[in-house]
Amino acid sequence: MRKHIAAIKLEEEESEINLTPMLDVVFIMLIFFIVTATFIRETGLDVNRPDQQDQPQVVQEEGAILVIIDNNDDIWIDGRIVDERAVRPNIQRMHAEDPDRPVVIQAERNSSTKILVSVMDASRQADVYNISIASGG
């Protein structure tokens, strides 16, 4: 009986798999990939509005919908201040009169980008896809 138990233990010891060489290979591969990897730092969008010494006024093209964003983040459409939530209905109304009318957004230098993007989104939601952006003073 003792021989039988000793034989079983011997078989168990012989059937064990040594994982040490496999772990060594895995660590060597890990070190290789860490050393050879290049780390790239991706940056966001850098928005640099052009400097303009001579501040040309945007002349409204005939039929263009002109939206002006001033330094105080006020939105002007047709010579009147419009609330940010009312931009889309105004553009929809003006675009419905003439579907070929483009939207020209003139943003002043000190206006916030949030308002500019909001006006662009409102224009897209109004089904206007011909949008131009002009830089103000």
Backbone as JSON Lines, residues from 0, in Angstrom:
{"i":0,"aa":"M","n":[0.82,-1.18,0.0],"ca":[0.0,0.0,0.0],"c":[0.87,1.26,0.0]}
{"i":1,"aa":"R","n":[1.96,1.21,0.8],"ca":[2.85,2.34,0.82],"c":[3.49,2.58,-0.53]}
{"i":2,"aa":"K","n":[3.83,1.55,-1.2],"ca":[4.44,1.69,-2.51],"c":[3.44,2.32,-3.49]}
{"i":3,"aa":"H","n":[2.23,1.91,-3.33],"ca":[1.19,2.46,-4.22],"c":[1.01,3.97,-4.02]}
{"i":4,"aa":"I","n":[0.99,4.43,-2.76],"ca":[0.85,5.86,-2.46],"c":[2.1,6.61,-2.91]}
{"i":5,"aa":"A","n":[3.26,6.05,-2.7],"ca":[4.51,6.68,-3.13],"c":[4.56,6.79,-4.64]}
{"i":6,"aa":"A","n":[4.05,5.8,-5.35],"ca":[4.04,5.84,-6.81],"c":[3.1,6.93,-7.32]}
{"i":7,"aa":"I","n":[1.97,7.09,-6.65],"ca":[1.02,8.13,-7.07],"c":[1.63,9.51,-6.85]}
{"i":8,"aa":"K","n":[2.31,9.72,-5.71],"ca":[2.95,11.0,-5.44],"c":[4.06,11.27,-6.45]}
{"i":9,"aa":"L","n":[4.79,10.26,-6.81],"ca":[5.86,10.41,-7.78],"c":[5.3,10.81,-9.14]}
{"i":10,"aa":"E","n":[4.18,10.2,-9.52],"ca":[3.55,10.54,-10.8],"c":[3.05,11.98,-10.79]}
{"i":11,"aa":"E","n":[2.49,12.43,-9.64],"ca":[2.01,13.81,-9.54],"c":[3.17,14.78,-9.66]}
{"i":12,"aa":"E","n":[4.29,14.48,-9.03],"ca":[5.45,15.36,-9.11],"c":[6.0,15.42,-10.52]}
{"i":13,"aa":"E","n":[5.98,14.32,-11.22],"ca":[6.5,14.29,-12.59],"c":[5.57,15.01,-13.56]}
{"i":14,"aa":"S","n":[4.27,15.04,-13.25],"ca":[3.33,15.65,-14.19],"c":[3.15,17.16,-13.97]}
{"i":15,"aa":"E","n":[3.83,17.75,-13.0],"ca":[3.73,19.2,-12.8],"c":[4.44,19.93,-13.93]}
{"i":16,"aa":"I","n":[3.87,21.09,-14.29],"ca":[4.46,21.92,-15.35],"c":[5.18,23.08,-14.68]}
{"i":17,"aa":"N","n":[6.41,23.27,-15.07],"ca":[7.2,24.36,-14.52],"c":[6.87,25.64,-15.31]}
{"i":18,"aa":"L","n":[6.28,26.64,-14.64],"ca":[5.86,27.87,-15.29],"c":[6.92,28.96,-15.28]}
{"i":19,"aa":"T","n":[8.01,28.76,-14.61],"ca":[9.03,29.78,-14.49],"c":[9.6,30.23,-15.84]}
{"i":20,"aa":"P","n":[9.97,29.33,-16.76],"ca":[10.48,29.81,-18.06],"c":[9.42,30.59,-18.85]}
{"i":21,"aa":"M","n":[8.15,30.19,-18.74],"ca":[7.1,30.91,-19.47],"c":[6.94,32.32,-18.9]}
{"i":22,"aa":"L","n":[7.0,32.46,-17.58],"ca":[6.9,33.79,-16.97],"c":[8.11,34.65,-17.35]}
{"i":23,"aa":"D","n":[9.27,34.05,-17.43],"ca":[10.45,34.8,-17.85],"c":[10.26,35.35,-19.26]}
{"i":24,"aa":"V","n":[9.75,34.55,-20.15],"ca":[9.52,34.99,-21.54],"c":[8.48,36.11,-21.57]}
{"i":25,"aa":"V","n":[7.42,35.98,-20.79],"ca":[6.38,37.01,-20.76],"c":[6.95,38.33,-20.26]}
{"i":26,"aa":"F","n":[7.74,38.29,-19.2],"ca":[8.33,39.53,-18.67],"c":[9.32,40.15,-19.65]}
{"i":27,"aa":"I","n":[10.09,39.33,-20.33],"ca":[11.03,39.85,-21.33],"c":[10.26,40.53,-22.47]}
{"i":28,"aa":"M","n":[9.15,39.91,-22.92],"ca":[8.35,40.53,-23.98],"c":[7.72,41.84,-23.49]}
{"i":29,"aa":"L","n":[7.25,41.86,-22.24],"ca":[6.67,43.08,-21.69],"c":[7.7,44.2,-21.65]}
{"i":30,"aa":"I","n":[8.9,43.89,-21.18],"ca":[9.96,44.9,-21.14],"c":[10.31,45.36,-22.56]}
{"i":31,"aa":"F","n":[10.35,44.45,-23.51],"ca":[10.65,44.82,-24.89],"c":[9.61,45.8,-25.44]}
{"i":32,"aa":"F","n":[8.33,45.5,-25.22],"ca":[7.29,46.38,-25.75],"c":[7.26,47.73,-25.05]}
{"i":33,"aa":"I","n":[7.55,47.76,-23.76],"ca":[7.58,49.04,-23.05],"c":[8.74,49.9,-23.54]}
{"i":34,"aa":"V","n":[9.89,49.29,-23.76],"ca":[11.06,50.04,-24.19],"c":[10.9,50.54,-25.62]}
{"i":35,"aa":"T","n":[10.32,49.72,-26.49],"ca":[10.22,50.11,-27.9],"c":[9.0,50.95,-28.23]}
{"i":36,"aa":"A","n":[8.05,51.05,-27.31],"ca":[6.84,51.82,-27.59],"c":[7.15,53.31,-27.61]}
{"i":37,"aa":"T","n":[6.51,54.01,-28.5],"ca":[6.64,55.46,-28.52],"c":[5.37,56.06,-27.93]}
{"i":38,"aa":"F","n":[5.55,56.96,-27.03],"ca":[4.42,57.56,-26.37],"c":[4.14,58.9,-27.03]}
{"i":39,"aa":"I","n":[2.94,59.03,-27.54],"ca":[2.54,60.23,-28.26],"c":[1.52,60.96,-27.41]}
{"i":40,"aa":"R","n":[1.77,62.22,-27.18],"ca":[0.81,63.03,-26.44],"c":[-0.03,63.78,-27.46]}
{"i":41,"aa":"E","n":[-1.3,63.41,-27.48],"ca":[-2.19,64.05,-28.44],"c":[-2.76,65.31,-27.83]}
{"i":42,"aa":"T","n":[-2.79,66.34,-28.64],"ca":[-3.33,67.61,-28.16],"c":[-4.72,67.81,-28.73]}
{"i":43,"aa":"G","n":[-5.45,68.7,-28.12],"ca":[-6.78,69.03,-28.61],"c":[-6.69,70.01,-29.77]}
{"i":44,"aa":"L","n":[-7.78,70.57,-30.12],"ca":[-7.8,71.54,-31.2],"c":[-7.29,72.89,-30.71]}
{"i":45,"aa":"D","n":[-6.33,73.43,-31.4],"ca":[-5.86,74.77,-31.1],"c":[-6.55,75.72,-32.06]}
{"i":46,"aa":"V","n":[-7.36,76.58,-31.5],"ca":[-8.09,77.53,-32.33],"c":[-7.38,78.86,-32.23]}
{"i":47,"aa":"N","n":[-6.75,79.25,-33.3],"ca":[-6.09,80.55,-33.37],"c":[-6.79,81.39,-34.42]}
{"i":48,"aa":"R","n":[-7.46,82.39,-33.95],"ca":[-8.12,83.28,-34.88],"c":[-7.08,84.2,-35.49]}
{"i":49,"aa":"P","n":[-7.18,84.49,-36.77],"ca":[-6.14,85.29,-37.42],"c":[-6.11,86.73,-36.91]}
{"i":50,"aa":"D","n":[-4.89,87.25,-36.84],"ca":[-4.73,88.65,-36.47],"c":[-5.02,89.51,-37.69]}
{"i":51,"aa":"Q","n":[-5.77,90.55,-37.45],"ca":[-6.1,91.44,-38.56],"c":[-5.8,92.87,-38.15]}
{"i":52,"aa":"Q","n":[-4.83,93.46,-38.81],"ca":[-4.5,94.86,-38.52],"c":[-5.58,95.77,-39.11]}
{"i":53,"aa":"D","n":[-5.9,95.51,-40.36],"ca":[-6.98,96.25,-41.0],"c":[-8.23,95.41,-40.83]}
{"i":54,"aa":"Q","n":[-9.12,95.87,-40.02],"ca":[-10.3,95.09,-39.73],"c":[-11.35,95.32,-40.8]}
{"i":55,"aa":"P","n":[-11.35,94.47,-41.83],"ca":[-12.35,94.67,-42.86],"c":[-13.73,94.28,-42.33]}
{"i":56,"aa":"Q","n":[-14.68,95.05,-42.63],"ca":[-16.05,94.75,-42.25],"c":[-16.59,93.67,-43.17]}
{"i":57,"aa":"V","n":[-17.34,92.76,-42.6],"ca":[-17.97,91.74,-43.41],"c":[-19.18,92.38,-44.06]}
{"i":58,"aa":"V","n":[-19.13,92.42,-45.36],"ca":[-20.26,92.97,-46.09],"c":[-21.22,91.83,-46.37]}
{"i":59,"aa":"Q","n":[-22.45,92.03,-45.95],"ca":[-23.42,90.96,-46.13],"c":[-23.68,90.76,-47.61]}
{"i":60,"aa":"E","n":[-23.42,89.52,-48.03],"ca":[-23.72,89.18,-49.4],"c":[-25.23,89.24,-49.58]}
{"i":61,"aa":"E","n":[-25.61,89.5,-50.77],"ca":[-27.04,89.58,-51.01],"c":[-27.66,88.2,-50.77]}
{"i":62,"aa":"G","n":[-28.57,88.16,-49.83],"ca":[-29.26,86.91,-49.53],"c":[-28.59,86.08,-48.46]}
{"i":63,"aa":"A","n":[-27.39,86.45,-47.99],"ca":[-26.73,85.67,-46.95],"c":[-27.33,86.0,-45.59]}
{"i":64,"aa":"I","n":[-27.4,85.01,-44.74],"ca":[-27.87,85.2,-43.37],"c":[-26.65,85.52,-42.53]}
{"i":65,"aa":"L","n":[-26.55,86.75,-42.04],"ca":[-25.38,87.18,-41.28],"c":[-25.68,87.08,-39.79]}
{"i":66,"aa":"V","n":[-24.86,86.31,-39.09],"ca":[-24.97,86.17,-37.64],"c":[-23.68,86.73,-37.05]}
{"i":67,"aa":"I","n":[-23.8,87.72,-36.18],"ca":[-22.63,88.36,-35.59],"c":[-22.59,88.02,-34.1]}
{"i":68,"aa":"I","n":[-21.43,87.59,-33.64],"ca":[-21.21,87.34,-32.21],"c":[-20.21,88.39,-31.74]}
{"i":69,"aa":"D","n":[-20.66,89.29,-30.87],"ca":[-19.77,90.38,-30.44],"c":[-18.94,89.96,-29.23]}
{"i":70,"aa":"N","n":[-18.14,90.91,-28.73],"ca":[-17.22,90.62,-27.62],"c":[-17.94,90.25,-26.33]}
{"i":71,"aa":"N","n":[-19.2,90.66,-26.19],"ca":[-19.98,90.34,-24.99],"c":[-20.77,89.05,-25.15]}
{"i":72,"aa":"D","n":[-20.5,88.31,-26.21],"ca":[-21.2,87.06,-26.54],"c":[-22.68,87.3,-26.85]}
{"i":73,"aa":"D","n":[-23.01,88.49,-27.29],"ca":[-24.36,88.76,-27.78],"c":[-24.44,88.3,-29.23]}
{"i":74,"aa":"I","n":[-25.57,87.71,-29.6],"ca":[-25.77,87.2,-30.95],"c":[-26.7,88.16,-31.67]}
{"i":75,"aa":"W","n":[-26.22,88.65,-32.82],"ca":[-26.98,89.62,-33.62],"c":[-27.41,88.95,-34.93]}
{"i":76,"aa":"I","n":[-28.71,88.99,-35.21],"ca":[-29.25,88.54,-36.49],"c":[-30.19,89.63,-36.98]}
{"i":77,"aa":"D","n":[-30.0,90.07,-38.19],"ca":[-30.81,91.13,-38.78],"c":[-30.81,92.41,-37.95]}
{"i":78,"aa":"G","n":[-29.67,92.76,-37.39],"ca":[-29.55,94.02,-36.67],"c":[-30.21,94.03,-35.29]}
{"i":79,"aa":"R","n":[-30.56,92.88,-34.76],"ca":[-31.15,92.83,-33.42],"c":[-30.52,91.69,-32.63]}
{"i":80,"aa":"I","n":[-30.49,91.87,-31.31],"ca":[-29.91,90.86,-30.44],"c":[-30.9,89.71,-30.28]}
{"i":81,"aa":"V","n":[-30.38,88.5,-30.44],"ca":[-31.22,87.3,-30.37],"c":[-30.67,86.41,-29.26]}
{"i":82,"aa":"D","n":[-31.57,85.81,-28.49],"ca":[-31.17,84.86,-27.46],"c":[-30.57,83.61,-28.12]}
{"i":83,"aa":"E","n":[-29.68,82.95,-27.4],"ca":[-29.0,81.77,-27.93],"c":[-30.01,80.68,-28.32]}
{"i":84,"aa":"R","n":[-31.11,80.56,-27.57],"ca":[-32.12,79.54,-27.86],"c":[-32.97,79.89,-29.07]}
{"i":85,"aa":"A","n":[-32.96,81.16,-29.48],"ca":[-33.79,81.6,-30.6],"c":[-33.02,81.65,-31.92]}
{"i":86,"aa":"V","n":[-31.76,81.24,-31.9],"ca":[-30.96,81.29,-33.13],"c":[-31.52,80.32,-34.16]}
{"i":87,"aa":"R","n":[-31.79,79.09,-33.76],"ca":[-32.29,78.09,-34.7],"c":[-33.6,78.5,-35.36]}
{"i":88,"aa":"P","n":[-34.62,78.92,-34.6],"ca":[-35.87,79.33,-35.27],"c":[-35.68,80.5,-36.23]}
{"i":89,"aa":"N","n":[-34.83,81.45,-35.87],"ca":[-34.59,82.59,-36.77],"c":[-33.91,82.15,-38.06]}
{"i":90,"aa":"I","n":[-32.92,81.28,-37.94],"ca":[-32.23,80.8,-39.14],"c":[-33.18,79.94,-39.98]}
{"i":91,"aa":"Q","n":[-34.01,79.13,-39.32],"ca":[-34.98,78.31,-40.06],"c":[-35.95,79.2,-40.84]}
{"i":92,"aa":"R","n":[-36.43,80.25,-40.18],"ca":[-37.38,81.15,-40.84],"c":[-36.74,81.83,-42.04]}
{"i":93,"aa":"M","n":[-35.52,82.33,-41.86],"ca":[-34.85,83.04,-42.96],"c":[-34.45,82.06,-44.07]}
{"i":94,"aa":"H","n":[-34.09,80.86,-43.68],"ca":[-33.69,79.86,-44.68],"c":[-34.91,79.35,-45.46]}
{"i":95,"aa":"A","n":[-36.07,79.32,-44.8],"ca":[-37.29,78.88,-45.48],"c":[-37.7,79.85,-46.58]}
{"i":96,"aa":"E","n":[-37.4,81.13,-46.38],"ca":[-37.72,82.14,-47.4],"c":[-36.9,81.91,-48.66]}
{"i":97,"aa":"D","n":[-35.63,81.55,-48.5],"ca":[-34.76,81.29,-49.65],"c":[-33.78,80.18,-49.26]}
{"i":98,"aa":"P","n":[-34.02,78.94,-49.69],"ca":[-33.17,77.8,-49.28],"c":[-31.72,77.89,-49.77]}
{"i":99,"aa":"D","n":[-31.41,78.75,-50.72],"ca":[-30.05,78.86,-51.22],"c":[-29.2,79.83,-50.41]}
{"i":100,"aa":"R","n":[-29.78,80.44,-49.38],"ca":[-29.06,81.44,-48.59],"c":[-28.02,80.76,-47.69]}
{"i":101,"aa":"P","n":[-26.78,81.18,-47.78],"ca":[-25.76,80.64,-46.86],"c":[-25.82,81.38,-45.52]}
{"i":102,"aa":"V","n":[-25.23,80.78,-44.51],"ca":[-25.11,81.42,-43.2],"c":[-23.66,81.86,-43.03]}
{"i":103,"aa":"V","n":[-23.47,83.15,-42.72],"ca":[-22.14,83.69,-42.45],"c":[-22.12,84.07,-40.98]}
{"i":104,"aa":"I","n":[-21.21,83.46,-40.22],"ca":[-21.08,83.74,-38.8],"c":[-19.81,84.56,-38.6]}
{"i":105,"aa":"Q","n":[-19.99,85.78,-38.1],"ca":[-18.85,86.66,-37.83],"c":[-18.64,86.69,-36.32]}
{"i":106,"aa":"A","n":[-17.53,86.11,-35.86],"ca":[-17.23,86.05,-34.43],"c":[-16.11,87.03,-34.11]}
{"i":107,"aa":"E","n":[-16.34,87.88,-33.14],"ca":[-15.31,88.82,-32.7],"c":[-14.2,88.06,-31.97]}
{"i":108,"aa":"R","n":[-13.05,88.68,-31.89],"ca":[-11.88,88.02,-31.32],"c":[-12.08,87.59,-29.87]}
{"i":109,"aa":"N","n":[-12.74,88.37,-29.06],"ca":[-12.9,88.07,-27.64],"c":[-14.2,87.33,-27.33]}
{"i":110,"aa":"S","n":[-14.9,86.9,-28.36],"ca":[-16.12,86.13,-28.1],"c":[-15.75,84.7,-27.72]}
{"i":111,"aa":"S","n":[-16.64,84.03,-27.0],"ca":[-16.32,82.67,-26.54],"c":[-16.6,81.66,-27.65]}
{"i":112,"aa":"T","n":[-15.79,80.63,-27.66],"ca":[-15.94,79.58,-28.65],"c":[-17.22,78.8,-28.43]}
{"i":113,"aa":"K","n":[-17.67,78.74,-27.19],"ca":[-18.91,78.02,-26.86],"c":[-20.1,78.6,-27.63]}
{"i":114,"aa":"I","n":[-20.18,79.92,-27.69],"ca":[-21.28,80.57,-28.41],"c":[-21.15,80.31,-29.9]}
{"i":115,"aa":"L","n":[-19.93,80.36,-30.42],"ca":[-19.7,80.1,-31.84],"c":[-20.16,78.7,-32.21]}
{"i":116,"aa":"V","n":[-19.77,77.71,-31.41],"ca":[-20.17,76.33,-31.69],"c":[-21.68,76.17,-31.54]}
{"i":117,"aa":"S","n":[-22.25,76.87,-30.58],"ca":[-23.7,76.81,-30.39],"c":[-24.44,77.35,-31.61]}
{"i":118,"aa":"V","n":[-23.96,78.44,-32.18],"ca":[-24.59,79.01,-33.38],"c":[-24.4,78.08,-34.57]}
{"i":119,"aa":"M","n":[-23.21,77.47,-34.68],"ca":[-22.98,76.52,-35.77],"c":[-23.91,75.32,-35.65]}
{"i":120,"aa":"D","n":[-24.07,74.81,-34.42],"ca":[-24.98,73.68,-34.21],"c":[-26.41,74.06,-34.54]}
{"i":121,"aa":"A","n":[-26.82,75.25,-34.15],"ca":[-28.19,75.71,-34.45],"c":[-28.4,75.81,-35.96]}
{"i":122,"aa":"S","n":[-27.36,76.24,-36.67],"ca":[-27.47,76.33,-38.13],"c":[-27.6,74.95,-38.75]}
{"i":123,"aa":"R","n":[-26.84,74.0,-38.26],"ca":[-26.93,72.63,-38.78],"c":[-28.3,72.03,-38.47]}
{"i":124,"aa":"Q","n":[-28.82,72.3,-37.28],"ca":[-30.13,71.78,-36.91],"c":[-31.24,72.42,-37.73]}
{"i":125,"aa":"A","n":[-30.96,73.6,-38.28],"ca":[-31.94,74.27,-39.13],"c":[-31.8,73.81,-40.58]}
{"i":126,"aa":"D","n":[-31.03,72.76,-40.81],"ca":[-30.82,72.17,-42.14],"c":[-30.1,73.11,-43.1]}
{"i":127,"aa":"V","n":[-29.21,73.94,-42.56],"ca":[-28.36,74.79,-43.39],"c":[-26.98,74.17,-43.35]}
{"i":128,"aa":"Y","n":[-26.44,73.83,-44.52],"ca":[-25.14,73.18,-44.57],"c":[-24.09,74.05,-45.23]}
{"i":129,"aa":"N","n":[-24.48,75.22,-45.69],"ca":[-23.54,76.16,-46.29],"c":[-23.24,77.24,-45.24]}
{"i":130,"aa":"I","n":[-22.26,76.94,-44.37],"ca":[-21.94,77.83,-43.25],"c":[-20.51,78.33,-43.44]}
{"i":131,"aa":"S","n":[-20.34,79.65,-43.31],"ca":[-19.01,80.25,-43.38],"c":[-18.75,80.97,-42.07]}
{"i":132,"aa":"I","n":[-17.47,80.96,-41.64],"ca":[-17.09,81.64,-40.41],"c":[-16.11,82.75,-40.74]}
{"i":133,"aa":"A","n":[-16.41,83.95,-40.26],"ca":[-15.54,85.09,-40.49],"c":[-15.04,85.58,-39.14]}
{"i":134,"aa":"S","n":[-13.82,86.09,-39.13],"ca":[-13.25,86.61,-37.9],"c":[-13.48,88.1,-37.85]}
{"i":135,"aa":"G","n":[-13.96,88.54,-36.71],"ca":[-14.17,89.97,-36.51],"c":[-12.92,90.59,-35.95]}
{"i":136,"aa":"G","n":[-13.05,91.73,-35.38],"ca":[-11.91,92.45,-34.81],"c":[-11.51,91.91,-33.56]}
